[in-house]
Amino acid sequence: MDKWALEHLNFPDFSFRVRTQGQSKQIFDSVRKRFVALSPEEWVRQNLVRFMTDVFSYPLSLMAVEKKIDVNGLSQRADIVVYNRNGRPWLIAECKASSVKISQETFLQAARYNMSLDVPYFVLSNGHEHYCLKKTNEKFEFLDALPEMES
């Protein structure tokens, strides 16, 4: 497998189902319940999903991956959306390949997605750096960890 696909990220070590299909590698996405192309961004996304489910006990049933959202009339895809138990979007996560630095533009992208979803939490990760922000009264506060799932 390519070096980046095995790259150790700043997450606990998780095991994944990976296969070769023709010339490409695929990883099983437990949210979408199918194999998907294993890109550097997908590697980060799958590690973050496992971190959310295995460490923070976020239910897979309350997650969507590559969720279509409308942002200023344009169709976009949020990497991960976590819903609360009432079915309302509660957290969005934006994943970047490990080679991509988390920048002001990354934060702005998540903020644009939030204009449509109006969630209280965003997570940004490139697999090495992780940021979790809480929105309160149009201000953003950095948190030390992911929030506990609402009951």
C-alpha positions in Angstrom: 0.0 0.0 0.0 1.2 3.6 -0.6 3.1 5.2 2.2 0.5 7.8 3.0 -2.3 5.2 3.4 -0.3 3.6 6.3 0.9 6.9 7.6 0.5 7.1 11.4 -1.9 9.9 12.2 -2.4 11.6 15.6 -5.2 9.1 16.5 -5.1 5.8 18.3 -4.3 2.8 16.1 -7.5 1.5 14.6 -7.8 -1.5 12.3 -9.6 -1.0 8.9 -10.8 -3.2 6.1 -8.7 -2.3 3.1 -8.7 -4.0 -0.3 -7.2 -3.6 -3.8 -9.7 -3.1 -6.6 -8.0 -3.0 -10.0 -5.2 -0.3 -9.6 -6.7 1.4 -6.6 -6.9 0.8 -2.9 -10.3 1.0 -1.1 -11.3 1.3 2.5 -14.5 0.2 4.1 -16.6 3.1 5.3 -18.7 2.0 8.2 -21.0 5.0 7.9 -21.8 4.6 4.2 -21.5 0.8 4.6 -19.4 0.3 1.4 -15.9 0.4 0.2 -14.7 3.8 -1.0 -11.5 5.0 -2.8 -8.6 5.3 -0.3 -7.3 8.8 -0.8 -5.2 10.7 1.7 -8.3 12.7 2.8 -10.3 9.6 3.1 -7.6 8.1 5.4 -8.0 11.1 7.7 -11.8 10.9 7.5 -12.0 7.2 8.4 -9.6 7.7 11.3 -11.7 10.6 12.6 -15.0 8.5 12.2 -13.4 5.7 14.3 -12.1 8.2 16.9 -15.6 9.6 17.2 -17.3 6.2 17.5 -14.7 4.2 19.4 -13.4 6.8 21.8 -16.3 9.3 22.2 -19.1 6.8 21.6 -20.8 8.8 18.9 -23.4 6.4 17.3 -22.7 5.5 13.6 -26.5 5.7 13.1 -26.3 9.5 13.8 -23.5 10.2 11.3 -23.5 11.1 7.6 -20.3 11.2 5.5 -20.0 13.5 2.4 -23.4 15.0 3.2 -24.7 17.2 0.5 -25.5 20.7 1.8 -26.5 24.0 0.1 -24.1 26.8 0.7 -25.1 30.1 -0.9 -26.9 28.3 -3.7 -24.0 25.9 -4.4 -24.1 22.2 -3.7 -21.2 21.3 -1.3 -20.3 18.2 0.7 -19.6 18.3 4.4 -17.1 15.5 5.3 -18.8 14.4 8.4 -22.1 15.5 9.9 -23.2 14.2 13.4 -26.8 14.6 14.3 -28.3 14.8 17.8 -30.9 12.3 18.9 -33.6 14.6 17.6 -32.2 14.4 14.1 -30.8 17.9 14.0 -27.2 18.6 12.8 -25.1 18.9 15.9 -21.4 18.8 14.7 -19.7 19.0 11.4 -16.1 17.9 10.7 -13.9 19.0 7.8 -11.1 16.6 7.0 -8.0 17.5 4.9 -5.2 15.2 3.7 -2.3 15.0 6.2 -0.1 17.1 3.8 -2.6 20.0 3.9 -2.0 22.6 6.7 -5.0 23.7 8.7 -5.3 27.3 7.7 -7.7 30.3 7.9 -9.2 29.1 4.7 -10.0 25.7 6.3 -11.8 27.5 9.2 -13.7 29.6 6.7 -14.8 26.6 4.7 -16.2 25.0 7.9 -17.9 28.3 8.8 -19.5 28.5 5.3 -20.9 25.0 5.8 -22.2 26.1 9.2 -24.2 28.9 7.6 -26.5 26.1 6.2 -26.4 23.6 9.1 -26.2 26.0 12.0 -24.4 23.5 14.3 -22.9 24.3 17.7 -19.6 22.4 17.0 -17.1 22.0 14.2 -14.0 19.8 14.0 -11.1 20.4 11.6 -8.4 17.8 11.1 -5.6 16.9 8.8 -4.8 13.8 10.9 -2.0 15.5 12.7 -3.6 18.7 13.9 -7.2 18.6 15.3 -9.3 21.6 16.3 -12.7 21.6 17.8 -14.7 24.8 18.1 -17.9 25.6 19.8 -20.1 28.4 18.4 -22.0 30.5 21.0 -23.6 33.9 20.1 -21.8 34.2 16.8 -18.4 33.7 18.5 -16.2 30.6 18.3 -14.3 29.1 21.2 -11.6 26.5 20.9 -12.2 23.3 23.0 -9.6 20.9 24.3 -11.5 17.8 23.1 -14.6 16.7 21.3 -17.9 17.4 23.1 -19.7 14.6 24.8 -22.7 13.3 22.7 -25.9 14.9 23.8 -28.4 12.4 25.4 
